[in-house]
Amino acid sequence: MSEDNAADAQYLFGHSEEETRRLLQQGRLFNPYTRRLLQDAGIMSGMKVLTSVVARVTLPCWQPS
């Protein structure tokens, strides 16, 4: 089992449609703040960055526009 599959199998809140909707809603709530943080850090469209993982929570898949 790969490391990603192991993390998925242990996800506490499951993989239901309701949980997916909750995560999407959470993303819509926090994405503007994440976008601003990354822009303030000087990250621009086309740049390559390392994905940061903190306590098994990843930054949203976001590309500057």
C-alpha positions in Angstrom: 0.0 0.0 0.0 1.4 3.4 -1.0 1.8 6.2 1.6 -1.1 8.1 -0.1 -3.4 5.1 0.1 -2.5 4.5 3.7 -3.5 8.1 4.6 -6.8 7.8 2.6 -7.7 4.6 4.4 -7.2 6.3 7.8 -9.2 9.5 7.0 -11.3 9.9 10.1 -14.4 11.4 8.4 -14.8 8.9 5.6 -15.4 9.5 1.9 -19.1 10.1 1.7 -20.8 12.7 -0.6 -21.6 14.7 2.4 -18.0 14.8 3.5 -16.9 15.7 0.0 -19.4 18.6 0.0 -18.1 19.8 3.4 -14.5 19.8 2.2 -15.5 21.7 -1.0 -17.4 24.3 1.1 -14.4 24.6 3.5 -12.2 25.1 0.5 -14.4 27.9 -0.8 -14.3 29.5 2.6 -10.5 29.4 3.0 -9.3 29.7 -0.6 -9.4 33.5 -0.7 -7.2 33.7 2.4 -4.8 31.0 1.0 -4.6 32.9 -2.3 -3.8 36.1 -0.6 -1.1 34.4 1.6 0.6 32.9 -1.4 0.4 36.1 -3.4 1.9 38.0 -0.5 4.7 35.5 -0.4 5.5 36.3 -4.0 4.2 33.1 -5.5 3.0 33.8 -9.0 1.4 32.0 -11.9 3.8 29.5 -13.6 6.0 29.1 -10.6 6.8 25.6 -9.2 6.3 25.2 -5.5 6.6 22.3 -3.0 3.3 21.2 -1.6 3.2 21.7 2.2 1.6 19.0 4.4 0.8 19.8 8.0 -0.9 17.1 10.1 -2.1 15.4 7.0 -3.9 18.5 5.8 -2.7 19.8 2.4 -3.0 23.3 1.0 -5.7 23.4 -1.7 -4.8 22.6 -5.2 -4.6 26.2 -6.3 -2.8 27.9 -9.2 -2.4 31.6 -9.3 -4.3 33.2 -12.1 
